[in-house]
Each structure stands twice: as structure tokens, then as C-alpha cells.
């Protein structure tokens, strides 16, 4: 797990906490902020996944042509 993965997971967890607190205290703004944090973290993680997949594909192509 990379540092970016850890940061995204932490941001998502923070968002869940904010959302839960917002629901518990009937604070719609805090609840929405928590949901927003979770969406942002998920989007960042998706970008990291695409980047990792592209890097692995590039490495596979290099290996296929014998260029390390």
C-alpha cells in the first residue's frame, strides 16, 4: 500500500466520521462535507489505480521486448 493509498483511506474515513457526526447532530452541512470528502477520496483512489495499471502495462511491454 502506497502513501497515496493510505492518505486516501484516511480521508475517506474522516469523511465517514464527519457524515456520521452530521447525522447524529442533525447538522446537514457537516453531513454533506463528510460525503464530499468520501467522494473526493474515492476519486483520488481511482486515479491512483489507473496510474498503477498504466505503469504495470508499461513494464509488461518493456519486458515483452526485453528492455529493462
Order of alpha helices (4+ residues) and beta strands (2+ residues): alpha-alpha
